[in-house]
């Protein structure tokens, strides 16, 4: 049972908090009965994302065995059989769309879009430079629009751009950290890493990070009191860059949970945004 829980990667469900961004930034999340609307979407997206992780692990189980951390994953370590993993993924998919159906057809459409891109990524696009980065980033964007559909809140152009550019920045950091962590063995684990020449991923990170800061600053200016969150945004970007350049894990979920400075930065940002929008 523990192996199946590890296969589902519940710690990655933290990404699905993005579903709450549209109502939170739209100033309606704390209205009576509003946040409860996000429970079913959160569960549905968590099950769908876990199913895609299982499929990806099935495809990557041989390559994961050369990774110092991923070699302990249930499929790479041989703790779960392939048929059992497939059945587990199918059950989660059926459950996710059954729950998603209770939310709305539009929400199910975003679930399906996320699933389609995830499968395309695992089958083909993960080995294509730049495509792999944008596939990962698209998952964050789909979550934002799915959250807007679930809560009936329009996703602003600023929110779309900020999330997209931030997701690209984080995806580049994840790839760069893998290349630094694995060294000469990086291509054995992930073929696409050999297609990125020296300095390319660093350049992508600097460009997307600068774009995030500019876009978010312009958004914050329109929201008055949110301007005080810009320094926190800048600090968080710098902190992530520092961690990646040190050769540590670039997975944003792992970083947020394991790096206390980054966690406190995120928490402080949330409180400042809450104060700016809700006045608490």
MIVO-581515 format. One record per residue (C-alpha): x, y, z; residue in one letter; chain; residue number from 1. Coordinates in nm, 3 decimals. Example, Ala and Ser with C-alpha at 12.3 -4.5 7.8 and 13.67 -1.06 7.14 Angstrom:
2
{{1.230; -0.450; 0.780}; 'A'; 'A'; 1}
{{1.367; -0.106; 0.714}; 'S'; 'A'; 2}
REM end
This chain:
280
{{0.000; 0.000; 0.000}; 'X'; 'A'; 1}
{{0.285; 0.238; 0.082}; 'X'; 'A'; 2}
{{0.440; 0.168; -0.260}; 'X'; 'A'; 3}
{{0.115; 0.267; -0.435}; 'X'; 'A'; 4}
{{0.102; 0.588; -0.230}; 'X'; 'A'; 5}
{{0.459; 0.667; -0.334}; 'X'; 'A'; 6}
{{0.366; 0.594; -0.696}; 'X'; 'A'; 7}
{{0.084; 0.852; -0.678}; 'X'; 'A'; 8}
{{0.330; 1.118; -0.552}; 'X'; 'A'; 9}
{{0.087; 1.297; -0.317}; 'X'; 'A'; 10}
{{0.348; 1.564; -0.236}; 'X'; 'A'; 11}
{{0.305; 1.686; -0.595}; 'X'; 'A'; 12}
{{-0.061; 1.762; -0.525}; 'X'; 'A'; 13}
{{0.065; 2.088; -0.376}; 'X'; 'A'; 14}
{{0.077; 2.217; -0.735}; 'X'; 'A'; 15}
{{-0.301; 2.194; -0.749}; 'X'; 'A'; 16}
{{-0.332; 2.484; -0.506}; 'X'; 'A'; 17}
{{-0.301; 2.689; -0.826}; 'X'; 'A'; 18}
{{-0.667; 2.602; -0.884}; 'X'; 'A'; 19}
{{-0.746; 2.850; -0.606}; 'X'; 'A'; 20}
{{-0.547; 3.137; -0.761}; 'X'; 'A'; 21}
{{-0.830; 3.284; -0.974}; 'X'; 'A'; 22}
{{-1.081; 3.323; -0.687}; 'X'; 'A'; 23}
{{-0.806; 3.423; -0.440}; 'X'; 'A'; 24}
{{-0.668; 3.699; -0.662}; 'X'; 'A'; 25}
{{-1.021; 3.784; -0.776}; 'X'; 'A'; 26}
{{-1.117; 3.867; -0.418}; 'X'; 'A'; 27}
{{-1.396; 3.610; -0.383}; 'X'; 'A'; 28}
{{-1.227; 3.310; -0.220}; 'X'; 'A'; 29}
{{-1.317; 3.411; 0.136}; 'X'; 'A'; 30}
{{-1.684; 3.472; 0.061}; 'X'; 'A'; 31}
{{-1.921; 3.233; 0.246}; 'X'; 'A'; 32}
{{-1.924; 2.887; 0.085}; 'X'; 'A'; 33}
{{-1.679; 2.988; -0.188}; 'X'; 'A'; 34}
{{-1.360; 2.798; -0.101}; 'X'; 'A'; 35}
{{-1.558; 2.473; -0.065}; 'X'; 'A'; 36}
{{-1.616; 2.482; -0.441}; 'X'; 'A'; 37}
{{-1.250; 2.396; -0.485}; 'X'; 'A'; 38}
{{-1.252; 2.066; -0.294}; 'X'; 'A'; 39}
{{-1.388; 1.849; -0.576}; 'X'; 'A'; 40}
{{-1.168; 2.014; -0.845}; 'X'; 'A'; 41}
{{-0.862; 1.971; -0.623}; 'X'; 'A'; 42}
{{-0.931; 1.600; -0.575}; 'X'; 'A'; 43}
{{-1.007; 1.550; -0.946}; 'X'; 'A'; 44}
{{-0.688; 1.722; -1.061}; 'X'; 'A'; 45}
{{-0.484; 1.538; -0.799}; 'X'; 'A'; 46}
{{-0.608; 1.201; -0.925}; 'X'; 'A'; 47}
{{-0.549; 1.296; -1.288}; 'X'; 'A'; 48}
{{-0.197; 1.422; -1.221}; 'X'; 'A'; 49}
{{-0.115; 1.108; -1.022}; 'X'; 'A'; 50}
{{-0.234; 0.892; -1.311}; 'X'; 'A'; 51}
{{-0.002; 1.080; -1.549}; 'X'; 'A'; 52}
{{0.287; 1.030; -1.305}; 'X'; 'A'; 53}
{{0.223; 0.656; -1.312}; 'X'; 'A'; 54}
{{0.221; 0.652; -1.692}; 'X'; 'A'; 55}
{{0.540; 0.858; -1.702}; 'X'; 'A'; 56}
{{0.709; 0.627; -1.450}; 'X'; 'A'; 57}
{{0.612; 0.328; -1.662}; 'X'; 'A'; 58}
{{0.784; 0.483; -1.961}; 'X'; 'A'; 59}
{{1.088; 0.601; -1.765}; 'X'; 'A'; 60}
{{1.147; 0.311; -1.527}; 'X'; 'A'; 61}
{{1.473; 0.206; -1.699}; 'X'; 'A'; 62}
{{1.612; 0.560; -1.715}; 'X'; 'A'; 63}
{{1.507; 0.628; -1.354}; 'X'; 'A'; 64}
{{1.735; 0.350; -1.237}; 'X'; 'A'; 65}
{{2.042; 0.566; -1.318}; 'X'; 'A'; 66}
{{1.908; 0.864; -1.119}; 'X'; 'A'; 67}
{{2.032; 0.885; -0.756}; 'X'; 'A'; 68}
{{1.686; 0.974; -0.623}; 'X'; 'A'; 69}
{{1.441; 0.841; -0.881}; 'X'; 'A'; 70}
{{1.587; 0.490; -0.871}; 'X'; 'A'; 71}
{{1.392; 0.440; -0.548}; 'X'; 'A'; 72}
{{1.055; 0.499; -0.716}; 'X'; 'A'; 73}
{{0.828; 0.192; -0.690}; 'X'; 'A'; 74}
{{0.837; 0.096; -1.060}; 'X'; 'A'; 75}
{{1.209; 0.158; -1.103}; 'X'; 'A'; 76}
{{1.279; -0.039; -0.786}; 'X'; 'A'; 77}
{{1.047; -0.324; -0.891}; 'X'; 'A'; 78}
{{0.814; -0.284; -0.593}; 'X'; 'A'; 79}
{{0.500; -0.273; -0.812}; 'X'; 'A'; 80}
{{0.427; -0.480; -1.122}; 'X'; 'A'; 81}
{{0.342; -0.315; -1.454}; 'X'; 'A'; 82}
{{-0.016; -0.455; -1.471}; 'X'; 'A'; 83}
{{-0.086; -0.338; -1.116}; 'X'; 'A'; 84}
{{0.043; 0.011; -1.198}; 'X'; 'A'; 85}
{{-0.174; 0.032; -1.512}; 'X'; 'A'; 86}
{{-0.486; -0.072; -1.318}; 'X'; 'A'; 87}
{{-0.404; 0.181; -1.047}; 'X'; 'A'; 88}
{{-0.373; 0.460; -1.304}; 'X'; 'A'; 89}
{{-0.700; 0.367; -1.475}; 'X'; 'A'; 90}
{{-0.891; 0.365; -1.146}; 'X'; 'A'; 91}
{{-0.758; 0.713; -1.063}; 'X'; 'A'; 92}
{{-0.850; 0.843; -1.410}; 'X'; 'A'; 93}
{{-1.204; 0.709; -1.390}; 'X'; 'A'; 94}
{{-1.242; 0.858; -1.044}; 'X'; 'A'; 95}
{{-1.104; 1.195; -1.149}; 'X'; 'A'; 96}
{{-1.343; 1.239; -1.442}; 'X'; 'A'; 97}
{{-1.637; 1.112; -1.237}; 'X'; 'A'; 98}
{{-1.563; 1.386; -0.983}; 'X'; 'A'; 99}
{{-1.486; 1.641; -1.255}; 'X'; 'A'; 100}
{{-1.825; 1.574; -1.414}; 'X'; 'A'; 101}
{{-1.990; 1.705; -1.094}; 'X'; 'A'; 102}
{{-1.799; 2.032; -1.132}; 'X'; 'A'; 103}
{{-1.865; 2.129; -1.495}; 'X'; 'A'; 104}
{{-1.806; 2.022; -1.855}; 'X'; 'A'; 105}
{{-1.562; 2.309; -1.901}; 'X'; 'A'; 106}
{{-1.358; 2.187; -1.604}; 'X'; 'A'; 107}
{{-1.355; 1.837; -1.753}; 'X'; 'A'; 108}
{{-1.229; 1.992; -2.076}; 'X'; 'A'; 109}
{{-0.928; 2.137; -1.893}; 'X'; 'A'; 110}
{{-0.871; 1.801; -1.725}; 'X'; 'A'; 111}
{{-0.872; 1.637; -2.067}; 'X'; 'A'; 112}
{{-0.634; 1.900; -2.208}; 'X'; 'A'; 113}
{{-0.394; 1.841; -1.920}; 'X'; 'A'; 114}
{{-0.416; 1.466; -1.973}; 'X'; 'A'; 115}
{{-0.358; 1.496; -2.349}; 'X'; 'A'; 116}
{{-0.048; 1.715; -2.315}; 'X'; 'A'; 117}
{{0.087; 1.492; -2.038}; 'X'; 'A'; 118}
{{0.055; 1.183; -2.257}; 'X'; 'A'; 119}
{{0.209; 1.363; -2.555}; 'X'; 'A'; 120}
{{0.494; 1.470; -2.329}; 'X'; 'A'; 121}
{{0.558; 1.119; -2.198}; 'X'; 'A'; 122}
{{0.537; 0.958; -2.543}; 'X'; 'A'; 123}
{{0.720; 1.206; -2.768}; 'X'; 'A'; 124}
{{0.773; 1.563; -2.653}; 'X'; 'A'; 125}
{{0.988; 1.495; -2.347}; 'X'; 'A'; 126}
{{1.277; 1.426; -2.586}; 'X'; 'A'; 127}
{{1.226; 1.745; -2.789}; 'X'; 'A'; 128}
{{1.416; 2.054; -2.665}; 'X'; 'A'; 129}
{{1.203; 2.355; -2.564}; 'X'; 'A'; 130}
{{0.886; 2.151; -2.629}; 'X'; 'A'; 131}
{{0.957; 1.961; -2.308}; 'X'; 'A'; 132}
{{0.984; 2.284; -2.110}; 'X'; 'A'; 133}
{{0.657; 2.425; -2.242}; 'X'; 'A'; 134}
{{0.476; 2.095; -2.187}; 'X'; 'A'; 135}
{{0.568; 2.106; -1.819}; 'X'; 'A'; 136}
{{0.473; 2.474; -1.800}; 'X'; 'A'; 137}
{{0.136; 2.413; -1.967}; 'X'; 'A'; 138}
{{0.029; 2.197; -1.674}; 'X'; 'A'; 139}
{{0.037; 2.501; -1.446}; 'X'; 'A'; 140}
{{-0.158; 2.711; -1.695}; 'X'; 'A'; 141}
{{-0.426; 2.443; -1.736}; 'X'; 'A'; 142}
{{-0.467; 2.437; -1.359}; 'X'; 'A'; 143}
{{-0.527; 2.813; -1.353}; 'X'; 'A'; 144}
{{-0.798; 2.798; -1.621}; 'X'; 'A'; 145}
{{-0.951; 2.488; -1.460}; 'X'; 'A'; 146}
{{-0.970; 2.680; -1.134}; 'X'; 'A'; 147}
{{-1.137; 2.970; -1.311}; 'X'; 'A'; 148}
{{-1.393; 2.731; -1.460}; 'X'; 'A'; 149}
{{-1.457; 2.560; -1.125}; 'X'; 'A'; 150}
{{-1.515; 2.886; -0.938}; 'X'; 'A'; 151}
{{-1.678; 3.078; -1.224}; 'X'; 'A'; 152}
{{-1.403; 3.342; -1.218}; 'X'; 'A'; 153}
{{-1.250; 3.490; -1.533}; 'X'; 'A'; 154}
{{-0.873; 3.441; -1.555}; 'X'; 'A'; 155}
{{-0.715; 3.779; -1.625}; 'X'; 'A'; 156}
{{-0.453; 3.829; -1.894}; 'X'; 'A'; 157}
{{-0.201; 3.930; -1.626}; 'X'; 'A'; 158}
{{-0.257; 3.612; -1.427}; 'X'; 'A'; 159}
{{-0.223; 3.397; -1.739}; 'X'; 'A'; 160}
{{0.105; 3.563; -1.841}; 'X'; 'A'; 161}
{{0.251; 3.561; -1.489}; 'X'; 'A'; 162}
{{0.174; 3.192; -1.433}; 'X'; 'A'; 163}
{{0.294; 3.089; -1.779}; 'X'; 'A'; 164}
{{0.625; 3.273; -1.752}; 'X'; 'A'; 165}
{{0.683; 3.158; -1.395}; 'X'; 'A'; 166}
{{0.611; 2.799; -1.499}; 'X'; 'A'; 167}
{{0.861; 2.827; -1.786}; 'X'; 'A'; 168}
{{1.118; 2.968; -1.543}; 'X'; 'A'; 169}
{{1.065; 2.680; -1.298}; 'X'; 'A'; 170}
{{1.070; 2.420; -1.576}; 'X'; 'A'; 171}
{{1.403; 2.551; -1.704}; 'X'; 'A'; 172}
{{1.537; 2.536; -1.350}; 'X'; 'A'; 173}
{{1.423; 2.177; -1.314}; 'X'; 'A'; 174}
{{1.605; 2.076; -1.633}; 'X'; 'A'; 175}
{{1.918; 2.268; -1.538}; 'X'; 'A'; 176}
{{1.931; 2.111; -1.192}; 'X'; 'A'; 177}
{{1.904; 1.764; -1.345}; 'X'; 'A'; 178}
{{2.194; 1.840; -1.576}; 'X'; 'A'; 179}
{{2.408; 1.970; -1.290}; 'X'; 'A'; 180}
{{2.312; 1.694; -1.047}; 'X'; 'A'; 181}
{{2.372; 1.401; -1.283}; 'X'; 'A'; 182}
{{2.672; 1.540; -1.471}; 'X'; 'A'; 183}
{{2.793; 1.310; -1.749}; 'X'; 'A'; 184}
{{2.516; 1.059; -1.668}; 'X'; 'A'; 185}
{{2.240; 1.315; -1.730}; 'X'; 'A'; 186}
{{2.185; 1.201; -2.090}; 'X'; 'A'; 187}
{{2.135; 0.842; -1.974}; 'X'; 'A'; 188}
{{1.852; 0.957; -1.752}; 'X'; 'A'; 189}
{{1.696; 1.216; -1.985}; 'X'; 'A'; 190}
{{1.791; 1.222; -2.354}; 'X'; 'A'; 191}
{{1.675; 1.579; -2.410}; 'X'; 'A'; 192}
{{1.946; 1.713; -2.179}; 'X'; 'A'; 193}
{{2.215; 1.639; -2.438}; 'X'; 'A'; 194}
{{2.035; 1.861; -2.691}; 'X'; 'A'; 195}
{{2.078; 2.171; -2.473}; 'X'; 'A'; 196}
{{2.421; 2.327; -2.534}; 'X'; 'A'; 197}
{{2.619; 2.475; -2.245}; 'X'; 'A'; 198}
{{2.458; 2.794; -2.118}; 'X'; 'A'; 199}
{{2.126; 2.747; -2.299}; 'X'; 'A'; 200}
{{1.919; 2.652; -1.996}; 'X'; 'A'; 201}
{{2.082; 2.926; -1.787}; 'X'; 'A'; 202}
{{1.993; 3.176; -2.059}; 'X'; 'A'; 203}
{{1.634; 3.051; -2.074}; 'X'; 'A'; 204}
{{1.608; 3.089; -1.696}; 'X'; 'A'; 205}
{{1.741; 3.445; -1.694}; 'X'; 'A'; 206}
{{1.511; 3.553; -1.978}; 'X'; 'A'; 207}
{{1.196; 3.394; -1.834}; 'X'; 'A'; 208}
{{1.281; 3.509; -1.480}; 'X'; 'A'; 209}
{{1.318; 3.870; -1.597}; 'X'; 'A'; 210}
{{0.991; 3.840; -1.790}; 'X'; 'A'; 211}
{{0.815; 3.710; -1.478}; 'X'; 'A'; 212}
{{0.938; 4.003; -1.272}; 'X'; 'A'; 213}
{{0.834; 4.261; -1.532}; 'X'; 'A'; 214}
{{0.492; 4.105; -1.593}; 'X'; 'A'; 215}
{{0.417; 4.061; -1.225}; 'X'; 'A'; 216}
{{0.529; 4.417; -1.148}; 'X'; 'A'; 217}
{{0.295; 4.558; -1.413}; 'X'; 'A'; 218}
{{0.013; 4.346; -1.268}; 'X'; 'A'; 219}
{{0.092; 4.458; -0.912}; 'X'; 'A'; 220}
{{0.086; 4.826; -1.016}; 'X'; 'A'; 221}
{{-0.274; 4.786; -1.131}; 'X'; 'A'; 222}
{{-0.370; 4.634; -0.793}; 'X'; 'A'; 223}
{{-0.231; 4.917; -0.578}; 'X'; 'A'; 224}
{{-0.129; 4.754; -0.249}; 'X'; 'A'; 225}
{{0.013; 4.447; -0.427}; 'X'; 'A'; 226}
{{0.312; 4.658; -0.528}; 'X'; 'A'; 227}
{{0.465; 4.567; -0.191}; 'X'; 'A'; 228}
{{0.478; 4.202; -0.296}; 'X'; 'A'; 229}
{{0.715; 4.272; -0.587}; 'X'; 'A'; 230}
{{1.031; 4.257; -0.369}; 'X'; 'A'; 231}
{{0.914; 3.917; -0.241}; 'X'; 'A'; 232}
{{0.867; 3.797; -0.599}; 'X'; 'A'; 233}
{{1.217; 3.915; -0.687}; 'X'; 'A'; 234}
{{1.367; 3.753; -0.376}; 'X'; 'A'; 235}
{{1.191; 3.422; -0.451}; 'X'; 'A'; 236}
{{1.321; 3.418; -0.808}; 'X'; 'A'; 237}
{{1.676; 3.487; -0.689}; 'X'; 'A'; 238}
{{1.651; 3.218; -0.421}; 'X'; 'A'; 239}
{{1.535; 2.958; -0.673}; 'X'; 'A'; 240}
{{1.819; 3.054; -0.910}; 'X'; 'A'; 241}
{{2.071; 3.019; -0.629}; 'X'; 'A'; 242}
{{1.948; 2.673; -0.533}; 'X'; 'A'; 243}
{{1.952; 2.551; -0.892}; 'X'; 'A'; 244}
{{2.301; 2.690; -0.959}; 'X'; 'A'; 245}
{{2.423; 2.506; -0.650}; 'X'; 'A'; 246}
{{2.321; 2.183; -0.819}; 'X'; 'A'; 247}
{{2.038; 2.104; -0.579}; 'X'; 'A'; 248}
{{1.697; 1.972; -0.679}; 'X'; 'A'; 249}
{{1.508; 2.207; -0.909}; 'X'; 'A'; 250}
{{1.167; 2.055; -0.849}; 'X'; 'A'; 251}
{{0.955; 2.351; -0.729}; 'X'; 'A'; 252}
{{0.742; 2.135; -0.498}; 'X'; 'A'; 253}
{{1.044; 1.978; -0.330}; 'X'; 'A'; 254}
{{1.208; 2.320; -0.295}; 'X'; 'A'; 255}
{{0.902; 2.478; -0.139}; 'X'; 'A'; 256}
{{0.873; 2.199; 0.117}; 'X'; 'A'; 257}
{{1.243; 2.152; 0.195}; 'X'; 'A'; 258}
{{1.389; 2.502; 0.171}; 'X'; 'A'; 259}
{{1.265; 2.705; 0.472}; 'X'; 'A'; 260}
{{1.365; 3.038; 0.317}; 'X'; 'A'; 261}
{{1.165; 2.972; 0.001}; 'X'; 'A'; 262}
{{0.871; 2.842; 0.205}; 'X'; 'A'; 263}
{{0.866; 3.152; 0.425}; 'X'; 'A'; 264}
{{0.893; 3.373; 0.116}; 'X'; 'A'; 265}
{{0.589; 3.202; -0.038}; 'X'; 'A'; 266}
{{0.394; 3.225; 0.287}; 'X'; 'A'; 267}
{{0.479; 3.593; 0.331}; 'X'; 'A'; 268}
{{0.378; 3.663; -0.029}; 'X'; 'A'; 269}
{{0.041; 3.494; 0.033}; 'X'; 'A'; 270}
{{-0.019; 3.703; 0.347}; 'X'; 'A'; 271}
{{0.078; 4.027; 0.170}; 'X'; 'A'; 272}
{{-0.152; 3.947; -0.122}; 'X'; 'A'; 273}
{{-0.429; 3.863; 0.124}; 'X'; 'A'; 274}
{{-0.376; 4.196; 0.296}; 'X'; 'A'; 275}
{{-0.372; 4.379; -0.035}; 'X'; 'A'; 276}
{{-0.689; 4.222; -0.169}; 'X'; 'A'; 277}
{{-0.894; 4.138; 0.140}; 'X'; 'A'; 278}
{{-0.756; 4.393; 0.385}; 'X'; 'A'; 279}
{{-0.663; 4.148; 0.660}; 'X'; 'A'; 280}
REM end
